Amino acid sequence: MSRRPVLAIALATGALLLTCLPSAAAERPGGDKEGGGGERLTIDTLSTRPDVVTGGDVLVRVGVPRGVDPDDVRVTRDGTDVTAAFTSAFTSESTSESTAADSAPGTLTGLVSSLREDGSRLVAAVPGRPGARAALLVRDHPSTGPVISGPHERPFVCGTQSFKLVDGSTLGPPLDEDCSIATRVDHAYRSTDGSVKPLADPASRPADLATTTTTTGARVPFLIRIETGTLNRGVYQISMLADPAAPEPTRTRPAEGWNGRLMYTFGGGCRGGWYTQGADTGGVLDTEMLGRGYAVASSSLNVFGNNCNDLLASETMMMVKEHFVERYGVPRFTIGWGCSGGSYQSYQIADNYPGLLDGIIVGCSFPDVTSATNTTLLDSRLLDHYFTATAPGGFSAEQQRAVAGFRERASIPNLSDGAKRLDPDAEFPAALPADRRYDARSNPDGARGTVFDHTVNVYGTDRRSGAALRPLDNVGVQYGLDALNEGAISTEQFIDLNSRVGGIDRDAEFTAARTAADGRATEAAYGTGRILWGGAGLATTPVIDHRSYTDDSPGGDIHMAVHGFSTRARLIAANGDADNQVMLAEDNRHGFSLRSPALRYALTEMDTWLTSLTALSPREGWTARDVVARKPASLTDACWTKDAEPRKIEQRLGYDNAGECGALYPAFPTPRLVAGAPLADDVIACRRKAVDPADYAVTFTGAELRRLRAAFPGGVCDWSRNGAGQRPHGGTWQSLGPAVGGAR
């Protein structure tokens, strides 16, 4: 990736400067990333990018040109010889498969330590050969962070005393204010009854110890090694098959059971996901993943129920993967795995920080929090208030459902409750003391519990209130437009609804006026990737999007099928097609779990897809054409029937609900789509046009038309145009910097 220009977004008080980080190639004289056997000496980083190194060390690769003996190469760090740290025998796999990251003859790999936060200069050279020289500047950051997400959030509650280990014990009290713990290793095993049990004596072999055959064909005892530590103030865990009686697995001596691949799991949620370290991860003990030989990693800050901020989640995943590579070796590829809040992270990390994830398998998915989700929650909150408090009895239950668009009317109050993430005093993590929580009357200086305030480093603050600026808007939105045109509601109902639906203020109090987005926050949301674009890293990322269908849940549910099609629409708009995305649908009997045959199939196919791609070239060399060409022929859009023994139906899934799959698992619109918004659902604040009677399938009287225009004094949404502040994506690998700006 070439160097991108600095992107500066002026937000408001507390605004931060965003920059696009340089790649290793951009920092190195010569600028190519050629491996061993090339025409000149090269040096680059393997475990992370050179500007985001953490913890004082980094894995470095030196490419040695033809005709030069690798033993003649000398490597220095700020003038100090560190050649002894390098070897030409590095491998990342326990099998003989070649990978993009493996060393080859003419390549040296070594872990360079004692790096400086103000920058360290690494030089590879061959004494006596002036032309055989390459240099690289690396910048280190503390293992406690921050690196790219801006200043740490305060307050911040540690979760170590609640974080349970495999034996049921907890991590105990933290060692410092950054919630650190001493890194530890625990052991467990899979029993023949299918459960995971702690292995109290690592030297023992329990009578009920299961065995497994990995994807590489290795038959090994199902013994699990679990590393637990802290990075970026989050608790991380890494698990893999490893015999505790064997030497500790290392980068140069991998565990026998590791298949050379990494699964990174992302946890769901969002509500209350702020001001806390959390006491769980996305899960690292899935026996299907481990049984196939994958290493599995996650962090408590990669659970959106602990941290509903995709930028901080990206930073955390970056740091955990760096540690994994330096400790265990470069995986052949990394698969992101997550549902709901985990899908946000997978999609946005893949698009905004390419290289961290090579492929993603997501479920119960949304494109992002900021657009598709928050606007749907806002609309549901306002409609629920209108139907129950402003105009009770004015709409039948079926008319309410038609205005909202959802399959089930119960989704209106369900999602209205979910809008608590927009309310600064509605939901907090239980561990946050009451006297630290915001209350407009009793504690106005307390921590505000909204998704916007949790992402204040991006959005900036309102000068008067100190609250985060908000990319949130419903000005010009014609609620119930399709319901009106289809005859489901009357002109009188339509006008009254849009005259009195109102909005919410920064404290989520209902207002007569509509909610208007803060322009600077909206521009930042688009420019920094908080609103998913799909045309950056996602353009060359294999994607499997699984939908465990819940639109028909009697009590309503937020995880609606339409959101997957919104993501597909964004991919098509950005790239011309969505051929790198495969969609699967089934009923909700298994949820997002590898108990599902559909998801076991997805994991097998994703492994095949990525194995083929990594045999072709390193990740940074993939083109969109490569990704599609290497997709397994057997991997297509499909759904499974609701029978006791489900039958697979292969067909293109679409928002048009065509075919058998469309009949089984139909998609329904959101209130914003009923109001005319595009399927991509990526417009925060619409541009507006004058009310025109010709735009409606019904006829208004003169008096009704005057009332309608009074309801929309600035005009109605013109969905044929980009939204206000809808700016191009500002580039991948953007950074807010570690310690600038003003977080609350």
C-alpha positions in Angstrom: 0.0 0.0 0.0 1.4 3.4 -0.9 1.6 6.3 1.5 -1.6 8.3 1.6 -1.8 12.0 2.3 -2.6 13.3 5.7 -6.3 13.7 6.3 -7.3 16.5 8.6 -10.9 16.7 9.8 -11.7 19.8 11.8 -14.4 18.7 14.2 -14.9 21.0 17.2 -13.6 21.4 20.7 -11.6 18.3 21.3 -11.1 17.6 17.7 -8.3 15.3 16.7 -6.0 15.1 13.7 -6.4 12.0 11.6 -3.5 10.7 9.6 -3.0 7.7 7.3 -0.2 5.6 8.6 2.7 4.7 6.3 3.2 1.1 5.2 6.5 -0.7 5.7 7.3 -0.2 2.0 6.7 3.6 2.3 9.3 3.9 5.0 12.0 1.8 3.4 14.4 3.2 0.8 13.6 1.5 -2.4 10.0 1.0 -1.4 9.5 -2.6 -2.6 8.5 -5.5 -0.4 10.4 -8.2 -2.3 11.4 -11.2 -0.4 14.6 -13.3 -0.6 16.1 -13.8 -4.0 15.3 -10.2 -5.2 17.7 -7.7 -6.7 18.4 -5.7 -3.6 18.4 -5.9 0.2 15.1 -5.1 1.8 13.8 -4.8 5.3 10.2 -4.7 6.6 8.1 -5.5 9.6 6.1 -8.8 9.8 4.1 -8.5 13.0 2.6 -5.1 12.4 3.1 -1.9 10.5 6.2 0.1 11.3 4.4 3.1 12.8 2.2 1.1 15.2 4.6 -1.2 16.9 3.8 -1.9 20.5 5.4 -3.4 23.6 9.0 -2.6 22.7 9.7 -5.3 20.0 8.7 -6.2 16.5 9.2 -9.1 14.1 11.4 -8.0 11.2 12.2 -9.6 7.8 15.3 -8.9 5.8 15.2 -9.9 2.1 18.7 -10.8 0.9 19.5 -10.3 -2.8 20.9 -13.0 -5.1 24.6 -13.5 -4.8 24.7 -12.4 -1.1 25.3 -15.0 1.6 22.7 -14.3 4.4 25.4 -14.9 6.9 27.2 -11.7 5.6 24.2 -9.5 6.4 24.4 -7.3 9.6 21.3 -5.7 11.2 21.5 -2.8 13.6 19.0 -0.9 15.8 20.1 2.7 16.3 23.6 1.6 15.7 23.6 -1.4 18.0 24.2 -4.8 16.3 21.2 -7.1 16.6 22.2 -9.6 14.0 22.2 -12.4 16.5 18.3 -12.1 16.8 18.0 -13.2 13.1 17.7 -16.6 11.6 17.0 -18.0 8.1 15.1 -20.9 9.5 11.8 -19.2 10.5 8.5 -21.0 9.7 5.0 -20.3 10.8 3.5 -23.7 10.3 3.9 -27.2 11.7 3.5 -28.7 8.3 5.5 -28.5 5.1 3.0 -26.2 3.4 4.6 -23.0 2.1 2.9 -19.8 3.1 3.1 -16.1 2.1 4.8 -15.3 5.4 7.3 -18.2 5.5 11.0 -17.5 5.2 12.7 -18.8 2.1 16.4 -19.1 1.3 17.7 -15.5 1.2 15.4 -14.3 3.9 16.3 -13.5 7.5 13.7 -13.1 10.3 14.2 -11.8 13.8 12.6 -10.2 16.8 14.1 -6.8 17.4 13.6 -5.5 20.9 14.4 -2.4 23.0 12.6 -0.1 20.6 12.1 3.6 21.4 8.7 5.4 21.4 10.3 8.3 19.6 11.4 6.0 16.8 14.2 3.5 16.2 16.1 3.1 12.9 16.7 -0.4 11.7 19.4 -0.9 9.1 20.3 -4.1 7.2 23.6 -4.0 5.4 26.4 -6.1 3.9 29.8 -4.7 5.0 32.0 -3.9 2.1 29.1 -3.6 -0.3 27.9 0.1 -0.2 24.8 -0.7 -2.4 23.6 -3.5 -0.2 21.8 -1.5 2.4 18.2 -0.9 3.5 16.8 1.1 6.4 13.4 1.2 8.2 12.1 3.6 10.8 9.8 2.0 13.4 7.9 3.7 16.2 7.0 1.9 19.4 4.0 2.5 21.6 3.2 1.2 25.1 1.5 -2.1 25.4 -1.2 -0.4 27.4 -2.0 1.8 24.3 -3.3 4.0 22.9 -1.8 3.8 19.4 -4.4 4.9 16.7 -7.6 5.5 18.7 -6.8 8.7 20.5 -6.7 9.3 24.2 -7.8 6.6 26.6 -11.4 6.9 27.9 -11.9 8.0 31.5 -13.3 6.7 33.8 -12.4 3.1 33.0 -13.4 0.2 35.3 -11.2 -2.9 35.5 -12.8 -6.3 35.1 -10.0 -8.7 36.1 -11.7 -9.6 39.4 -14.7 -10.9 37.5 -12.9 -12.4 34.5 -13.3 -16.2 34.8 -10.6 -18.6 33.7 -11.2 -22.2 32.5 -11.1 -23.6 36.0 -13.6 -21.1 37.3 -11.2 -18.9 39.2 -10.7 -15.2 38.3 -7.7 -13.1 37.4 -7.9 -11.2 40.7 -7.2 -7.6 41.3 -5.4 -5.6 38.5 -1.7 -4.6 38.9 -2.1 -0.9 37.9 -4.6 1.7 36.8 -4.4 0.3 33.2 -6.1 -2.9 34.5 -2.9 -5.0 33.8 -2.4 -8.5 34.9 0.6 -10.8 34.8 0.5 -13.0 31.7 -0.4 -16.6 32.5 -0.9 -19.9 30.8 -3.7 -22.4 31.7 -4.4 -25.8 30.3 -7.6 -27.6 29.5 -8.8 -30.5 27.5 -11.9 -31.7 25.5 -13.5 -34.6 27.2 -15.0 -37.4 25.2 -18.4 -36.1 26.4 -17.8 -33.0 24.4 -17.2 -30.6 27.2 -14.1 -28.5 27.9 -12.5 -29.2 31.3 -9.6 -27.7 33.2 -6.4 -29.8 33.2 -5.2 -29.4 36.8 -2.1 -31.5 36.3 -0.4 -30.7 32.9 1.5 -34.0 33.2 -1.7 -36.0 33.4 -3.7 -37.7 30.6 -7.3 -37.9 31.8 -9.2 -41.1 31.0 -11.8 -39.1 29.1 -9.3 -37.1 27.0 -10.5 -36.8 23.4 -8.4 -36.7 20.3 -8.8 -34.7 17.1 -7.6 -34.6 13.5 -6.7 -31.1 12.3 -7.1 -29.7 8.8 -3.4 -30.6 8.1 -4.1 -34.2 9.0 -2.3 -34.3 12.3 -3.9 -36.6 14.9 -3.3 -35.2 18.3 -4.7 -35.3 21.8 -7.3 -32.6 22.4 -5.2 -30.7 24.9 -5.7 -26.9 25.0 -3.2 -24.2 25.9 -4.8 -20.9 26.9 -2.6 -17.7 27.3 -4.3 -14.8 29.1 -2.8 -11.3 29.4 -3.6 -7.7 28.9 -3.0 -5.4 26.0 -4.5 -1.9 25.3 -6.2 -2.2 28.7 -8.2 -5.2 27.5 -7.9 -8.8 28.6 -6.8 -11.0 25.7 -6.7 -14.7 25.4 -5.0 -17.0 22.9 -5.8 -20.7 22.7 -4.4 -23.5 20.6 -3.9 -27.3 20.7 -0.7 -27.9 22.5 0.6 -30.7 24.7 1.8 -29.2 28.0 4.4 -32.1 28.2 6.0 -30.8 25.1 8.3 -27.7 24.9 6.4 -24.4 25.0 5.2 -23.4 21.5 7.2 -20.5 20.0 7.6 -18.7 16.7 10.4 -21.1 15.7 8.9 -24.2 17.3 5.1 -24.2 16.7 2.8 -26.4 18.6 2.2 -29.8 16.9 -1.6 -29.3 16.8 -1.6 -25.8 15.3 -2.6 -25.8 11.7 -0.9 -22.5 11.0 -4.1 -20.5 10.8 -5.7 -18.0 13.2 -9.3 -17.4 14.1 -10.1 -14.0 15.7 -13.4 -13.9 17.5 -15.5 -10.8 18.0 -18.2 -10.6 20.6 -21.6 -8.9 20.2 -23.7 -6.3 22.0 -23.3 -2.5 22.2 -25.7 -1.3 24.9 -23.7 -0.2 27.9 -20.5 -0.9 26.1 -18.3 1.9 27.5 -16.1 2.8 30.5 -15.2 -0.8 31.2 -12.5 -3.4 30.5 -15.1 -6.2 30.5 -14.9 -9.7 31.9 -15.2 -11.8 28.8 -13.8 -12.1 25.3 -15.4 -13.2 22.0 -14.6 -16.8 23.1 -11.5 -18.9 22.5 -12.7 -22.3 23.5 -14.8 -23.3 20.6 -14.0 -27.0 20.2 -14.9 -27.0 16.5 -12.3 -24.3 15.8 -9.7 -25.8 18.1 -10.4 -29.3 16.9 -9.6 -28.3 13.3 -6.3 -27.0 14.6 -6.9 -23.2 14.5 -5.4 -21.0 17.0 -8.1 -18.7 18.5 -7.6 -15.2 19.8 -9.8 -12.4 21.2 -9.9 -9.6 23.7 -12.5 -8.1 26.1 -12.3 -4.9 24.1 -13.4 -6.9 21.0 -16.7 -7.5 22.6 -19.1 -4.7 21.7 -21.0 -5.2 24.9 -17.8 -4.0 26.6 -16.6 -1.6 24.0 -19.0 -0.3 21.3 -16.3 1.5 19.3 -15.0 -0.1 16.2 -11.9 2.1 16.1 -10.8 1.0 19.6 -11.7 -2.6 18.6 -9.5 -2.3 15.5 -6.6 -1.0 17.6 -7.0 -3.8 20.1 -7.2 -6.5 17.5 -4.1 -5.0 15.9 -2.1 -5.2 19.1 -3.2 -8.8 20.0 -2.4 -10.0 16.5 1.0 -8.4 16.7 1.7 -10.2 20.0 0.5 -13.5 18.5 2.9 -13.2 15.5 5.8 -12.3 17.6 5.1 -15.1 20.1 3.8 -17.9 17.8 4.6 -17.0 14.2 2.9 -15.4 11.2 -0.3 -17.3 10.5 -1.0 -18.4 7.0 -4.2 -16.3 7.2 -6.5 -14.8 9.8 -10.3 -15.3 9.8 -12.6 -12.8 11.6 -15.6 -14.4 13.2 -18.5 -12.5 14.9 -22.2 -12.0 15.1 -24.1 -8.7 15.6 -21.6 -6.4 17.3 -19.0 -8.8 16.1 -20.1 -8.3 12.5 -19.6 -4.5 12.9 -16.0 -5.1 14.0 -15.3 -7.7 11.3 -16.6 -5.6 8.4 -15.1 -2.3 9.6 -11.7 -3.7 10.5 -11.5 -5.5 7.1 -12.4 -2.3 5.3 -10.5 0.3 7.3 -7.4 -1.7 8.4 -6.7 -4.2 5.7 -4.2 -6.9 6.5 -5.4 -7.6 10.0 -8.1 -9.9 8.7 -7.8 -12.0 5.5 -11.3 -13.2 5.4 -14.4 -12.8 7.5 -17.4 -15.0 8.5 -20.1 -12.8 10.1 -23.6 -13.4 11.3 -26.7 -11.4 12.4 -24.9 -8.7 10.6 -25.1 -4.9 10.2 -22.9 -2.7 8.1 -22.0 -0.4 11.1 -23.4 1.1 14.2 -23.5 4.7 13.0 -25.8 4.6 10.0 -28.0 1.5 9.5 -28.3 0.7 13.2 -28.5 4.1 15.0 -30.9 5.6 12.5 -33.2 2.5 12.8 -33.1 2.8 16.6 -33.8 6.6 16.5 -36.7 6.1 14.1 -38.1 3.3 16.3 -37.9 5.4 19.4 -39.7 8.3 17.8 -42.4 6.1 16.2 -43.0 4.2 19.5 -43.4 7.5 21.3 -45.7 8.9 18.7 -47.9 5.8 18.6 -48.2 5.4 22.4 -47.9 8.9 23.8 -48.5 11.5 21.1 -51.4 9.9 19.1 -52.5 6.8 21.0 -55.2 4.9 19.1 -54.5 6.9 15.9 -53.0 3.9 14.0 -54.0 0.3 14.1 -51.3 -2.3 15.0 -51.1 -3.2 11.3 -50.8 0.4 10.3 -48.0 0.9 12.8 -46.2 -2.1 11.4 -46.6 -0.7 7.8 -45.1 2.6 8.8 -42.1 0.9 10.5 -41.7 -1.7 7.8 -40.7 -4.5 10.1 -42.2 -7.9 9.8 -43.4 -7.8 13.4 -45.0 -4.7 15.0 -43.3 -5.8 18.3 -40.0 -4.7 16.8 -41.0 -1.1 17.2 -40.9 -1.1 21.0 -38.1 -3.6 21.0 -35.9 -1.3 19.0 -37.1 1.7 20.9 -35.7 0.1 24.0 -32.5 -0.6 22.1 -32.2 3.2 21.5 -31.0 3.5 25.0 -27.5 3.5 23.5 -28.4 7.1 22.3 -29.4 8.1 25.9 -26.6 9.4 28.1 -28.0 8.2 31.4 -30.0 5.1 30.4 -27.4 2.3 30.5 -24.0 1.8 32.0 -21.9 -1.2 32.8 -22.8 -2.5 36.2 -19.3 -2.0 37.5 -19.3 1.7 36.9 -20.1 3.4 40.2 -23.3 5.5 40.3 -21.4 8.6 41.3 -19.4 8.4 38.0 -22.5 8.3 35.8 -24.0 11.2 34.0 -27.3 12.6 35.2 -28.6 15.9 33.8 -29.7 17.2 37.1 -27.7 15.5 39.8 -24.4 14.7 38.1 -24.0 16.8 34.8 -20.2 16.2 34.8 -20.5 12.4 35.0 -19.6 10.0 32.2 -22.2 10.1 29.4 -23.4 6.6 28.3 -23.9 6.9 24.6 -22.3 5.4 21.6 -21.4 8.9 20.4 -19.7 9.9 23.7 -17.8 6.7 23.7 -16.5 7.6 20.2 -15.9 11.3 21.1 -12.3 11.1 19.9 -13.6 10.9 16.4 -16.7 13.1 16.7 -15.5 15.9 19.0 -17.6 17.7 21.5 -20.3 20.3 21.6 -18.9 23.5 23.0 -21.9 24.4 25.2 -22.9 21.1 26.7 -19.6 19.1 26.5 -21.5 16.2 25.0 -20.2 14.4 21.9 -21.3 15.7 18.6 -23.7 13.4 16.8 -24.1 12.0 13.3 -27.8 11.5 13.9 -30.6 13.1 11.9 -34.2 12.7 10.8 -34.9 16.1 9.2 -36.9 15.8 6.0 -37.7 12.1 6.6 -41.2 11.3 5.4 -42.2 8.6 7.8 -44.7 6.1 6.4 -44.2 7.3 2.8 -44.5 3.8 1.2 -47.4 3.0 3.5 -49.2 6.1 2.3 -48.6 5.4 -1.4 -49.8 1.8 -0.9 -53.0 2.9 0.8 -52.1 1.4 4.2 -52.5 4.8 5.9 -54.5 7.9 5.1 -53.3 11.3 4.1 -54.4 12.7 7.4 -52.5 10.0 9.3 -49.4 10.7 7.2 -49.5 14.4 7.8 -50.2 14.2 11.5 -47.4 11.6 12.0 -44.8 13.8 10.2 -46.0 17.0 11.8 -45.7 15.6 15.4 -43.1 12.8 15.3 -40.3 15.2 16.5 -36.8 14.2 17.5 -34.5 13.8 20.5 -32.0 16.2 22.0 -28.5 15.4 23.3 -30.0 13.9 26.5 -32.4 11.8 24.5 -35.4 13.9 25.6 -38.2 14.2 23.1 -38.4 17.4 21.2 -41.0 18.9 18.9 -38.3 19.7 16.4 -36.6 17.0 14.3 -33.1 15.9 15.2 -30.4 17.6 13.1 -27.0 16.0 12.7 -23.8 17.9 13.6 -22.1 18.4 10.3 -18.6 18.0 11.5 -19.4 14.7 13.2 -21.2 13.5 10.0 -18.2 14.3 7.8 -15.9 12.5 10.3 -18.2 9.5 10.3 -17.9 9.1 6.6 -14.3 10.2 6.2 -12.9 7.9 9.0 -14.9 4.8 8.1 -17.3 4.8 11.0 -19.9 4.5 8.3 -18.9 1.5 6.3 -17.9 2.2 2.7 -16.9 -1.2 1.4 -14.5 0.0 -1.2 -11.3 -0.1 0.7 -10.0 -3.3 2.3 -13.3 -5.1 1.9 -13.0 -4.9 -1.9 -10.3 -7.7 -1.7 -11.6 -9.6 1.4 -13.5 -12.9 1.1 -16.8 -12.5 3.0 -19.4 -15.0 4.1 -22.4 -13.4 5.7 -24.7 -15.8 7.6 -28.2 -14.9 8.6 -29.9 -16.9 11.3 -33.3 -15.5 10.5 -35.1 -13.6 13.3 -37.3 -11.2 11.5 -40.3 -13.3 12.6 -39.4 -13.3 16.4 -42.7 -12.7 18.1 -41.2 -10.1 20.5 -39.3 -8.3 17.8 -35.6 -8.4 17.1 -33.0 -5.9 15.8 -31.1 -8.4 13.7 -33.1 -8.1 10.5 -32.2 -9.6 7.2 -32.4 -6.3 5.4 -29.1 -5.2 7.0 -27.1 -7.8 5.2 -28.6 -6.6 1.9 -27.6 -3.0 2.9 -24.0 -4.2 3.2 -24.2 -5.9 -0.2 -25.6 -2.7 -1.7 -22.7 -0.7 -0.4 -20.2 -3.3 -1.8 -21.9 -3.0 -5.2 -21.9 0.8 -5.1 -18.2 0.9 -4.1 -16.8 -1.8 -6.3 -19.3 -2.5 -9.1 -20.2 -5.9 -7.7 -20.4 -7.9 -4.5 -18.9 -11.1 -5.9 -16.5 -11.4 -2.9 -19.5 -11.7 -0.6 -21.5 -15.0 -0.2 -24.7 -14.9 1.8 -26.2 -17.9 3.7 -29.6 -18.1 5.4 -31.3 -20.5 7.7 -33.7 -20.6 10.6 -32.6 -19.6 14.1 -32.4 -23.1 15.7 -28.6 -22.9 16.1 -28.0 -19.1 16.1 -24.4 -18.1 15.2 -22.8 -21.3 16.3 -20.7 -24.0 14.7 -23.5 -26.4 15.8 -25.0 -25.1 12.5 -24.1 -27.3 9.5 -24.3 -24.1 7.4 -21.6 -22.4 9.5 -19.4 -25.5 9.6 -19.7 -25.5 5.8 -18.8 -21.8 5.8 -15.7 -22.3 7.8 -14.6 -25.2 5.6 -15.2 -23.2 2.4 -13.5 -20.0 3.8 -10.4 -22.1 4.7 -10.3 -23.5 1.1 -10.8 -20.0 -0.3 -8.0 -18.4 1.7 -5.6 -21.4 1.3 -5.9 -20.9 -2.5 -5.4 -17.1 -2.2 -2.3 -17.4 0.0 -0.8 -19.9 -2.4 -1.2 -17.2 -5.1 0.4 -14.3 -3.3 0.7 -12.4 0.0 -2.4 -10.6 1.2 -1.3 -7.2 0.0 -1.0 -8.6 -3.6 -4.6 -9.8 -3.9 -6.8 -8.1 -6.4 -10.6 -8.2 -6.5 -10.3 -10.4 -9.5 -8.0 -12.8 -7.7 -10.4 -13.0 -4.8 -13.4 -13.9 -7.0 -11.4 -16.3 -9.2 -10.2 -18.2 -6.2 -13.6 -18.6 -4.6 -14.5 -22.3 -4.4 -16.9 -23.3 -7.1 -19.0 -25.0 -4.4 -19.4 -21.8 -2.4 -22.5 -19.9 -3.5 -25.4 -18.0 -1.9 -27.8 -20.5 -0.3 -30.4 -21.1 2.3 -31.5 -24.2 4.3 -35.1 -25.2 4.7 -36.8 -25.4 8.1 -37.2 -29.1 8.0 -35.9 -31.4 10.8 -33.2 -32.4 8.3 -32.7 -29.1 6.4 -32.3 -29.2 2.7 -29.8 -26.8 1.1 -31.2 -24.5 -1.7 -28.6 -22.8 -3.9 -29.8 -19.4 -5.2 -28.8 -15.8 -5.2 -30.2 -14.2 -2.1 -31.7 -10.7 -2.5 -33.9 -8.0 -1.0 -36.5 -8.8 -3.6 -37.3 -12.0 -1.7 -37.3 -14.0 -4.9 -37.4 -17.8 -5.1 -37.7 -20.4 -2.4 -35.2 -18.7 -0.1 -37.0 -15.4 -0.4 -40.3 -17.1 0.6 -38.6 -18.9 3.5 -36.7 -15.9 4.8 -38.1 -12.7 3.5 -36.5 -9.3 4.2 -38.5 -6.4 5.4 -37.6 -2.7 5.3 -36.7 -0.4 8.2 -38.6 2.9 8.9 -36.0 4.8 6.9 -36.4 2.6 3.9 -40.2 2.9 4.1 -39.5 6.7 4.0 -37.7 6.2 0.7 -34.1 5.9 1.7 -31.8 3.7 -0.5 -31.2 0.1 0.4 -27.6 0.9 1.2 -29.0 2.9 4.2 -25.9 5.0 4.3 -27.4 8.5 4.4 -27.3 10.2 7.8 -28.6 13.6 6.9 -30.5 13.8 3.6 -30.4 16.7 1.2 -33.8 18.1 0.7 -36.2 19.3 -2.0 -39.6 21.1 -2.0 -42.7 19.1 -1.4 -44.1 18.2 -4.8 -47.6 16.7 -5.1 -46.5 14.8 -8.2 -44.2 12.7 -6.1 -47.1 10.9 -4.3 -49.4 8.2 -5.4 -52.3 9.9 -3.5 -54.0 13.3 -3.9 -53.8 15.9 -1.2 -56.4 18.6 -0.8 -55.2 22.2 -0.8 -55.4 22.4 3.0 -53.6 19.1 3.4 -50.8 20.2 1.1 -50.3 23.4 3.1 -50.1 21.3 6.3 -47.6 18.9 4.7 -45.4 21.8 3.6 -45.6 23.3 7.1 -44.5 19.9 8.5 -41.4 20.1 6.3 -40.4 23.8 6.1 -37.0 23.0 4.8 -38.3 20.4 2.3 -38.4 16.6 2.2 -35.6 14.1 1.6 -34.2 13.9 -1.9 -32.9 10.3 -1.8 -31.5 10.6 -5.3 -28.6 12.7 -4.0 -25.8 11.9 -1.6 -26.5 13.0 1.9 -25.2 16.2 3.5 -21.7 15.6 4.6 -21.5 12.3 2.8 -17.8 12.6 1.8 -15.4 10.0 0.3 -13.6 7.6 2.6 -10.4 9.2 3.7 -8.1 6.2 3.3 -7.1 3.1 5.1 -5.0 2.8 8.3 -6.1 6.2 9.6 -4.8 7.2 13.1 -6.1 9.6 15.7 -2.7 9.4 17.3 -2.0 8.2 20.9 -2.3 11.4 22.9 -3.7 14.4 21.1 -7.1 16.1 21.4 -9.5 16.1 24.3 -11.4 13.0 25.4 -13.8 13.4 28.2 
